[in-house]
Amino acid sequence: MKLSARNQLKGKIVTIKEGAVNAIVILDIGGGNQISATISMDSVKDLNLTVGSQAYAVIKATSVMIGVDV
């Protein structure tokens, strides 16, 4: 697999919270860090995602904001 997105984080699926249409997939990317993504249930099935399997979080954004408490 080769993608144009530069931010590709490999990890292990720790949770899949299934809904009627979408699922929230939580990926442990190491160092005590987790990332979540909301994807369609069709994608969960098409990619054969299961808890414990390896997957990538692919992040493609044109803008990223950073904020601080005032």
Backbone hydrogen bonds, N-H to C=O, Kabsch-Sander energy under -0.5 kcal/mol:
donor,donor_aa,acceptor,acceptor_aa,energy
7,N,59,I,-0.8
8,Q,6,R,-1.2
9,L,7,N,-0.5
9,L,57,A,-2.9
10,K,8,Q,-0.6
11,G,55,A,-2.6
12,K,28,D,-2.0
13,I,53,S,-2.8
14,V,26,I,-2.8
15,T,26,I,-1.3
17,K,24,I,-2.8
18,E,16,I,-0.9
19,G,22,N,-1.7
23,A,39,I,-3.2
24,I,17,K,-2.1
25,V,23,A,-0.6
25,V,37,A,-2.9
26,I,15,T,-2.7
26,I,24,I,-0.5
27,L,25,V,-0.5
27,L,35,I,-3.2
28,D,12,K,-3.1
29,I,27,L,-0.7
29,I,33,N,-2.1
30,G,33,N,-0.7
33,N,30,G,-1.6
35,I,27,L,-2.4
37,A,25,V,-2.0
39,I,23,A,-2.5
39,I,37,A,-0.6
41,M,21,V,-2.9
44,V,40,S,-1.8
45,K,41,M,-2.1
46,D,42,D,-3.1
47,L,43,S,-2.6
48,N,45,K,-0.9
49,L,44,V,-2.3
52,G,13,I,-3.0
53,S,50,T,-2.1
55,A,11,G,-2.3
57,A,9,L,-2.9
58,V,56,Y,-0.6
59,I,7,N,-2.9
59,I,57,A,-0.5
60,K,58,V,-0.6
